[in-house]
Amino acid sequence: MYLMTLSLPIAPEANDLLRRSPLALLVGMVLDQQIPLERAFASPYDLARRLGHEPTAQELADYDPDALIAVFAQRPALHRFPKAMAVRVRDVCRILVERYGGDAGAVWAGVATGQELVTRVGELPGFGTQKAQIFAALLGKQFGVRPQGWREACGRYGEEGAFRSVADIVDGASLLRVREYKQQAKAAAKAGES
């Protein structure tokens, strides 16, 4: 189904889940903020382990909010902000159920253009333009989701060999290059504030 080459320094089982589960991949991207990306993308596997099975979007959408927060907060927490992220994951899953029949892959299945892809992803809770472009770049570069104009719609994240985001990570060396880019961007932004 996918061309998956994404390889993060996380448990092999966590990488396998990301390779085969569109929902896990999407949840990992939802969680990819204010924590190391390895933690964000390992958390869907940890969530499945805590629940005793791989959850569906319907299950997470219907989950008691307080109970889901407790699952996220269990140590080690799935995110630095377990309450906010449990709510966000639940909200994303509710949209998946309402608009896409509970199928995360339907968000990107059959899109005609890259802009349509970025727009669809950007309509999910927690996805601004930049995050939507990064996720669309991840889908294009590593999962073969390449509607017409996808690179352009992804902006700088769609560029080949850019090493700007999780979309470009296929091994330890590419992870280091992405980290270097992020550090340089952060330093440049900080210098611009001065």
N, C-alpha and C positions, 0 to 999 in steps of 0.2 A: 504494500500500500504506500509506503514511504521510502525515500532514498536516505533515510536517516544516517548522518555522519556525526551528528552532535555527540561529543564525548566529553563529559565533565568529570572532574575528579571527585566523584561521588560513588556510592556503592554500585556495583554492576547491576544489581536488581533495580535500583532507582533509575539508572540509565535505560534499562530494558523497558521499564514502565513508560518512560517518556517516549520511547521509540514506538510503542504500540498503542498508546492511549492518548487520543487528542485531548480528552478532558484533563489528564495529568499534565500534559504539556501546557495547556491553557492556564491551569491552576498555578503551575510553576511560574509562569510569566506574571500572573496576578501578584504573586508573592515577591517578585523580583524588584523590591525597592527597600532601601534603607537596611538591607542585610546583604551579606555576601551571596553572589549568585549561586554558588554551590549549595548553600543552605536553602535558598528559595526553590531550586529545582530538585533537591532531595526531599523536600517536605511532602510532595504528593505521595511518595512511597511511604514515608513515615505516617502520613494520615491513613493510608490503606492498612498499614500494620496495626495502628491503634484501633481501627474499626473492625479489623479481622477479615476484611475483604476490600476489593476495589469498589469504591462508591460510584454510583451513577449520578448524573446531574440531577435527576429527579429526587434521589435520596438526599442529596445535599441541599437542594432547594426546599425540601420539606422538613429538614432536620430542625429540631427544637433549637432556637438560637442560643439559649444558655448552655445547653448540652454541647453544642458545637464549639462554643467558646471554651468550654472546659476541655474538650479534646485538643484544641489548638494550644491551650495554656499548659497542658500537662508537660512536665519537664522531661527533656529539654523542649521548650516551647517551639512550635513550628515557625514562629516569626517573632521578631522583636516586639511587635504590637499584636498579640494574639487575638484580642477582642475585635479590634478594627478589621483585621484580616479575615477572621472567621465570618464576620458580617459581610465583607466584600465578596468572599468566595461564595457564600450563600446567595448574595444578590446576583452575581454573575450566573450562577446555576439557575436561578429563577428566570433570567432572560433566556438562557439556553432552552429551558423547558417551554417558555411562552412562545418564542420565535422560531426555534429550531428543533422542536420535538425531543429535546433533551440530548441531542447529538452535537457535541462540541465541534466535530469535524464539519458539520453542516454550515458553520460560520464561514468557512472558506471553500467548501465544495461548490463547484459550478460557477464561481464568480467569473465574470467576463473580463474585467479589467483590474489592474493593480489598484486603481483608485477606489473601485468598489470594495476590494479586499480591505484596504486601509480604513475605509469608511465603516464597514461592518464591524471590524475589530474595535475601532474607535468608539463605537456605540455601547460597548460593554463597560460596566462600572469599573472605574480605576484606570481606564485606558485613555490617556490624552493622545494627541497627535504623535508625539515622539515615541511613546510606548507602542502605539499601534503600528508605526513604521518599523520599529525594531522587530515586533512579532511577525509582521508581514515579511520582513527580510529573512527572519529565521525560517519561516515556512517556504520561502522561495529558494533560499540557498541550501537548505538541508532536508527539506521534505518534498521538493519538486512541485510545490504549488506556485506556478508561474504564469498567471494570467497576463494578457497583453499589457505592457507598460508597468510591470510589477517593480522593476528596479527604480524607475523614475518616481513611482508613487512612494517608494520607501525612502526617498531622499538620499542623504549621504550614507544611510545604513544599507542601501541596496548596492552600493559600489563594490565591485569585485576587489578582494584583497585589502579592504579598508581596515579590518580589525578594530571595529568600533563598538561591538556589542556581542551578546551571546550568539547572535546569528553567525558569527565568524569563528566560533570555537569548535575545533575538531580534535584538538589534542592539547597537551601541556604547553607546547610552544605558542600556539595561537592564543591560549588563555593568558599567557604572560604578555603577549602583544596587546591584547584587549585591555588588560590591567594598566599597562604603560600608557595607552591612549587615554584612558579614563583619568589617570593621575595628571597627565599633561593638560587635559581639558579642565580639570578642577583647578589646577594651578593658574591657568590662563584666566579662568573666570574670577578667581580670587584676586589676581593682579589687576583685572579690570575694575574691580570694586574699589580698589585703593585710590 
